[in-house]
Amino acid sequence: MKRITLALLPLLFAIASLAQNQAIIPKPASETWGTGSFILPSTITIVTSASPDLQRIARQLSERLTRVTGNKVNTQQGATALPQSIFLSLSSDGSIQTEGYRLRVTTDGVSLTAADPAGIFFGVQTLYQLLPKEIESKTIIAGKSWQLPVVSIDDYPRFGWRGLMLDVSRHFFTPAQVKEFIDDMVRYKFNLLHLHLTDDQGWRLEIKSLPKLTEVGAWRVEKTGNFGRFSPPTPDEPRNYGGFYTHEDIRDLVKYASERYIDILPEIDVPGHSLAALASYPELTCTPGKYTVNSGEQFMIWPGGGKHFYGTLDNTLCPANEKVYEFVDKVFTEVAQLFPFGYIHMGGDETARNFWEKSKQIKDMMKKEKLANLDQVQSYFVKRMANIIKSKGKKMIGWDEILQGGLAPNAAVMSWRGMKGGIEAAKLGHEVVMSPTDFAYIDYMQGDVIMEAPVYASLRLKKAYQFEPVPEGVDARLIKGGQANLWTEQIYNMRTVQYMVWPRGFAIAEALWSPKEKRNWEDFSARVEKHFERLDQAQVKYSPAIYDPSFEVSRKDSTIFVKLSTEISGLDIHYSFDNSFPDQYYPVYTGPLTVPKDASALKLITYRGGRPVGRMMVMPVAELKKRAK
């Protein structure tokens, strides 16, 4: 009996490995799994046509397979597949959609067909996910059998705009780090990188006609701690923290991205968020004074309670100053030359207008242009931006505040304050990209505040997975797609970037690629866990907050009750109130807990099958009492 069991072990391991490789993110439109597998031979042959794009993709595939498997890889031109080969081909029969692909794995080889090179590229990303998780390793894995399960996949994206926004202004990320971000994006079929290039904390793009933007605007005093609460810099503190991208850097990034079928959307955020520009060229303000690049000290006040925010200093370009339009024209001239993508993002968000209210220049302009209010002042500015951008052969897109006072003709809207702005823009006949805070702001905390770096809001994975870019009653043809936004005020390095993006980036990727009817939380969350193993191999950091319980706290008289829940099923929550750290031998949560009168902390951890999967959480009873109020 033991001999039979031992003989079956390799088969059982192979079956388990192949089952793991059926966890594809984002979910394909159609997948039919067969029996058996294709085992990569010691010499792998990739056959492709003479298309330069396909040959480049074949080289990328060859380099990846060689680096990790150690197998020899030959690439050759051909119109038909060879036995035991990987065959890449383009089809013109119209049966495959743009960026879509048809992937067939048999015991005799792999065939990947698409209508365009982008489809081949995204099909290759699925091919990687069919291979064992070790394919994500950065070094060679010797002595492993590399198997692909037999499968037939027909796949295509739901939306053409599948984006991630990276804020490189609040903290500068080098060109090499941006390339690393691109590499992580393409694994999950994103096709647009939105670079937030300018803000109060730094101007990150060389503008040769305006050299002070990077001589002055790209640098600030380095601060560490809680952004927005830093002490004001003193005159003697060096302003040497920051950086910028040269024209050569951008051309290289655009080339790198295009070879991976990623477009780059540049954002120059005006008229607000412009302290870095004003520090460089203070004559562009309505409020004369001395300006410096912000280092994270607070200057915007958010009263709450429905009251409008305001600035303690003027961080806006002056709409009544003609020099501003000359400045912007120079900026967008160089931006348009550097970025081939058809859109330029002009920002337009969070303009604090309290200084405009008392500006004589603004009042005179309002009288001259017959503008009734400050909404119309902003609209006047936005429309001039649209004309400047149009003159460069590009189309303008902006945050949904550009709707205020009247939207510029042909402008596209990126809806971030929920879906409302996108709905309004679409009903006016404008293109819309959905990136609402409540589903797609991945700088938010993704677990309880006791476990996360504090941010003003939270967004858990299950909520992100509920993102639906097309609201009811809206013409779906006007919804170009969506994106997740990563603002980096509190993000100092690439490891934290990764932690914030993944796994919520999986949820956004699936919302933008997969058919709506294919999406299912239980299925998705199981696939997420398999991809954690792949990210481990790739040395990519991710958040395990999916395993952390949520707290619902209530009070009756002086007694505190705590209800716990988890995003995914099958977890046991072990807990203690006695100051010791629980393990699998501690009580298991079965219903609301009553907090002992004199307890100081609730400690808990999640297990599955006798193994810890969650993080040890320590919830102070004082915090529970605070929440119970």
N, C-alpha and C positions, 0 to 999 in steps of 0.2 A: 504494500500500500504506500509506504514511504517513497519507494522508487517511482511509482506512478505520480505521486504528488510532486516530487522533485523534477520529474520530467515535464510536468505541466507548468512549472514556474516561469520559464522563459516565455511561453505562450501567454500566460496570464499577465506578465509584465508588458508584453507587446500590446495586448488588448487594452490594458490600462493607459498605456502611452498614446495609442491611437484615439482612445476616447477623449483624452485630454486635448488632443489636437483638433477636436470638433468644436472647440469654444472660440468661435470667430467673433471679433468685435471690429466694426459694427456688423450687425446681423445681416447676412446676405439676403437678397430678394428671394432666391430659390436655392435650396441645397438638398441633394439626394445622396445619402451615404450608402456605399456598397460594402462588400466584404473583401478582406485582403488589403494589401498595401503595395506601394511601389518603393523599393529599397534603392536609394541612390547608389550607383556603382562606384567603384574606387576611382574610375575616370568618368567624370560627368560630362556629357555633351549637351551644349545649348545650341539649338539650330534657330536661326532667324533670317529674315529677308535682308536685302541690301539697305533698308531704311536706316539712315544715320541715327534717328531717335531710338529705334529698336536695338541697334547695335550698342548704343550707349547704355540702355537698360540692361542688355545682356552682359555688358562689362560690369555694371554695378552688381548684378546677381552673381556673376562669376567671382568677383572679389569677395563678396560676403560668404559664399559657400566655401571658397578656398581658405579664407581666414579662420573660419570656425570649424569646418569638418576636416581640414587637412587633405581632402581629396583633390586630385588633379581635375581641372575643368578646362575643356576645350570649347571654344565658340566657333561656329562656322555658318556660312550662308547656305540657305537652301529653301526650297518652296514646299517641301513636305517633311513630315516628322521622320526621325530615324528610331529604330528600336532602342529602348532604354535611354531615351533622351528627353530633354525639356524643349518643347517647340513653341516659339513665339511668332504669331502671325497677325496681320491686319486683314479685316474683312470689309468689303464694300457692299454687302448685300442688304444693308439697312436693318438687319434684325437685331443689332446691338446698339444700345443708346450711347450718347456721348459720355465719356469717362467710364462706361460700363465694360464688362468683360465676360467671357465664357471660359470657364476653367474645367478641364476634364483630367482627372487622375485615374489611371488604370494600373494594373499590375505591370504593364509594359512601358509606362512612361507618362509624361505630362504634356498636355496641349493647352495653350493659353491664347485665346483669340479676342481681338477688340476692334472697334471701329476707328480708334485713334491711339496714338502712343500713350496718352494719359491713362486710358483704360488698361493697356498692358502694364503700366507702372503700378496702378492700384491693384491689379490682379496679382502682381508679384508680391505685394504686401500681404495678400491673403495666402499666397503660397508659403511665405515665411511662417504664418500662423499655423499652417498645417504641419509644419515640421516640428520636431520635439522642441521644448522650451529652451534647450541649450543652444539653439541657433541664435539666440539673443546674446550669447557670450561675447566678450570683447577679445577673447583669446581662443586658441585652438582647443577643441575637446577631442582627444585622441581615443581611438578604440570603440567609438559608438556606432551603432547601426542607425542610419538616418532614414526613417520611414515616413512616407506620406500615405494617409488613408485613402482608399478608393472613394472618389466622390465626384459628383457632377454639380457645378455651381454656375448659375446664371445671375449676374449681379449688376446693379447700376445705382447711381445716387438719386435720392429724392430731390435734392437741391443742388444748384450749381455754385452757391456761395456757402462754403463750410469753413468758418474762420476761427482763429484764435487771435486775440489781441495781447500783445506784450508791451507793457509800459517800460520804455527804456530811458525815460526822463527822470523819474523819481530816483532810480538807481540805474547807473549805466551798465549795460552788458556788452561785452566785447563782441566783435564779429565772430570769433570762434564760438562763443557761447550762444549767439543767435543761430549759428549753423547747428549746434547741438539741439536747440529748441526745434528747429525745422526737422531734424532727423526724428525726434520724438513725435512730432505732429504727423508725419507721413505714415507712420506705422498704422495710424487709425484713420487714414484717408481724408484728413483735412487738406484743403487746397488753397487757403488764403491766410497769410500772415499780416495782421494789422499792426504796424509799428507806431506807437504813440511817441513821437519824436521830440515834442516840445511841451514844456509846462513851466510852472513857477520855479521848479527845482533844477532845471537844466535844459539847454538847447543842444540837441545831439546831432545836428546835421550841418556839415560845412556848407556855407553859402559864400562863394568866392567874392561876390559883389558886395557882401556885408560881413567883412572879416571879424568884427567885434562880437558877432553872435557866438563864435566859438572861442575867441580870445578871452572874452569876459563871461558870456552866458553859459558856457559849458562847465563852469567850475564853481564850487561852493565849499564852505567849511564842512568838514566831516563830523557827523554826529552819530552816536550810537544810543539806542534806547527806544522810547515810544515816539514815533513820528507824530508831529502835531503838538507835542508837549516839550520840545527841546527849548533850552535857554537861548535867547538871542545871541548870535555870535558877537564877539568883541572885535574891535578893529585890528588887534594884533594876531588873531587866529588866521592861519594860512588858508587861502581858498584854493586848494589843490586837489579836491575830491571831485571826480567826474570823468569827462571824456566826451568824444564825439566821433562820428563816422565821416571819413573823408569821401570825396567823390569816388576814389578808387575802391574804398571799402564797400560802398553801396553797389557799385557795378559788380564787384565780386559776389556780394550777397545775392543780388538779383540773378546773376548767372547760376549760382549754387541752387537757389530756390527753383528757378525755371527748369533745371535739370531734374528736379524732383516734383515738377508739375504743381508748384506753389507760386501764386501771385503775391506780390507784396504791396499792400495798401499803405501809403505814407499819410500820417496825420500831422498837420501843423495847426495847433489849437489856438484859435483866435475868435473873438477879441479878448476873452478872459484867459485865465491861466497863462499870463504873458510876462511875469516878472523877469524871467531870464532875458527876454527880448528887451524889456524896459531898462534892465541893468546895463545892457549893451548900447541901447539907443534911447535915452530918457526923453528925448524930444517927441516921442510917439505917444505920450500920455496926455490926458486932459488935465492932469493934476501935477504941476511942476514940483520937483523935489529930487532927493537922492534915492536911487533904487539899487538894491543888491539882489543877487540870486538867493532865493529862499533856501535855508538849510534844514527846514523841518519845524521851525518855530511857528506857532499859530498866528495867523493873520485873518482867517475867515471865521466868522461867528455864525453858528447854526442854532438859533434860539429854540427851535422845536415849537410844538403847539400850534403849527400852522403858520408861524411867522416866517417871513422871508429872510434868507441868509444875507449877510452883508460883510464887507471887508473893512478892516481897520487901516488898510492902505489900498491904493488904487492899483490893481494888477491887470488893468484892461488897456488895450490899444484904443485910442480915441477915434470914434467914428466921424467926428467933426474935423479931423485933421487930415488934409490932403496928403501930407507926408506919409501917413499910414498906408494909403493905397499904393503909393510909389514903392514903399518898403515891401508890401505884400506881393506886388507884381514881380519884384526882383526875386523874392523867395520862391514863388510858384513857377517862375521861369526855369530855375535850376532844378526844382523838384520834378517838374514835368519832363525835363531832359534826362533825369537819373532813373525815374521809375516808369517802365513801359506800361504798367497797368492802367486801365482806362479811367480810373476814378482817383480823385484826390480828396482826402478828408480834411475839412476845415474846422473841426471841433464845434464851436458854437455853444458849448455847455456852460452852465454855472457862472454866468456873467453877473458879478456883483455890481449893481447899478447905483449904489448910494452916493458915489462920487459924481456920477453923471447927473444926478438930480440937481446938484448945485453948481454945475459947470456952465459958465456963460457961453462957452463955445457950443456946447450941446443945445442950449436954449436958442441960440442964434440959428443953428442949423435946423432945428425943429420948425422955427418960424419960416425960414427960407424954403425948406422942402415940404412944408405943410404936413408935418408929422404930429399926430395928436398925442402920442404917449411914448414911453421908453420901449415898449414892445415894437412900435413902428421904427424907432431908432435902430434897434437891433436888426429888424428886418431890412432896413435900408443898407446896413453894413453887410448883411448876409447876401443880399442880392448883388451888391458890388463884388463880393467875393466870387459868387457864381459866374459873373461876367468875366472876371479876370481868369478864373480857372478854365472857362469855356474858350477863352482866347488862346489858351495853351493846348487846345485840342483834347481837353479832359472834361469829365463830368464831375460835378461836385456832390459829395455826400457829407452829411453832418449829423451830430446828435440831435435828438428830437426837439430841443429848444429852438432849432431853426424854423420851426412852425410858427413861433410866436410873432404876431404882427403881420403874418402873410408869408407863405413859402415861395421861394424863388422858383421860377419856371424850370422844369426839367431836373430840379434837385432831387437827390435820393435821400432818404431819411434812415438813420440808424436809431432804432427805438430802444432806449435804455431805462426810462422811468416807467417800467411795466410795458404793457402792450398797447396802451392807449394812443400814444403818439404814432405808432406804426399803423394802427387802425385808421386814425384820422388821415394820415398821409396817403394810405392806399385808397381811401374813399375819395380823395382828391385826384386820384390817378397817378400817384407817384410811386416809384420803386421803393421797396422797404427791405431793410435787413433787421431781423429781430435779435436783440441782445438784452433782454429784460433782466433787471437786477434780481428779481425773485426766482429766476431759474439759471441765469448764466453769468453771474458775477462770482468768479472763482477766487477772488481775493477775500471773500467772506470766510468766517470760521466754518469748518465742516464737521465739527463735533461740539461738545459742550465747552463753554468758556473755561472751565477748570482744566481742560486738556489742551487748549489752543492758544496761540498768540492772540491777544485781545484785538478784535475788530468790532465795528459798531453793529454788525449783523451776522447772521449765520445762514448757511445753505448746505443742507445735507445731501448726500448722493441720491437718495430716493426722490427728493424734491427736484433735483436737477434732471432726473430721468423723466419727470413729468412735463418737460419742456415741449410744447407743441407750437411750432412757428406760425402756423396758419390759423388765425382766429376765425370763429364762425361768422359768416356774413361778409367776408372779405374776398375779393377776387384773388385766388391763389396765384395767378400769373404775375401779380405785382409783388409777391413775397419772394425775393431773390434767394433767401435762405436765412442763416443766422450765424451767430458766433458767441463764444465765451470770452469774457474780458478779464484780464489779469492786471489790475493796478498794483504797483509795487512800492507804495509808501512804506510798508512794513516788511518788504522782501529784499534782503540784502545780497543774496547769493543764489546760484543755480540749484543747489539742493533744495532750498525753500521753494523756488519756482516749481520744481518737479513735484514736491509735496502738495502744493496748492492745485496744480493742474490735474494730477492723477489721483483717484480714478474719476473725478467729475468730468474730465475731458472725454472719458469713454461715453458717458451719458449724452453729452452734447454731440459727439461724433455719431452716435446711433440715431439721435433725433434728426440729424441733418442728412444722413445717408440712407438709413433703412426705411422700408415701407412702414407706414404708420401702423398697419394691422399686424405687423410682425413683432412689434415691441411688447415685451412682457417682463415685468419686474423680477419675478422669481427666476425666470430663465436668464435674464441679464445679470442678476447678482451672482448667480452660480458661475457664469462666464468671467465676471470680474475677478473672482477668487482665483481662477485659473491663470488669469493674466497678471495677478500679483506675482506668481511664480516666474513669469516671463520678465517682469520688471526687475525682479531680484537678479536674474541672470544678466540683464542689461545694465545692472548697477544704477538703476533709476529709482530715486526715492519716491514713495507714495504714501498717502494717508491711510491708516488702518481704521479710521473713524467709523467705518461701516460696522465694526464689531462693538463699538461703544454704545452702551444703553443711553436712552433719553430719560429725563426726569420730568415727572408731572407732580407738582407739590400742592398740597391743600392743607387747610387748617380747620380744626373744630375746637373752639375754645383755645386751650393752651397746647393741644396735642397736634403734632405734625404728622401728616401721612405722605408717603412717597410711592408713586406708581412708576414702575420701570417698564420700558419696552425697547425692543431692538428692531433695526431696519430689516434684518434678514432672519429667517426662521431657523430652528434647529440649534439655538444657542442656550446654554445654561448660564444663568447669572448667579455667581457665588458672592456672598456678602458678609460683612461683619460690622458691628458697632463698637467692638471692644478694643479698638486701636491696633489690633493685629492685622496682618495682611492675608486675605483669604486665598485659598486654593480650592482644588476640586473636592476636598473633604469638608468644606464649610457648607452651611445651609444654602439650598438652592431657592431662588426667588420663585414664588408661586402666586403671589398676589400682593396687594398694597402693603407696605411696611409701616409700622408705627414706630416713630423715632423715640427711643428711650429718653426719659426726661433729662438725664445727666450726660448723655452721649455727646462727644465732641466732633465725631466724624463718621460718615458712612463710607466704607471701603468696599469696592466690588471689582470683579473681573469676570469676563465671559470665557466659557470653555465649550468645546465641542468634542464629543467622544473621548472625554478624559484628558484632552490636551488644551492648554491655554491658547486662545486665538486673539483675545482682546488685550487692551492695555490695563494695567492696574490704575483704577480711578479712586481718588480721595476727594470726597465731597464734604466740606465742612458743614456741620449742622447749622452754624451761623448763616451760611449761604442758603441752606434750605429754608430757614426761618425768614430770611429776606425775600425769597421767592414766594413763600406762602402768603405774604402780605398782598 
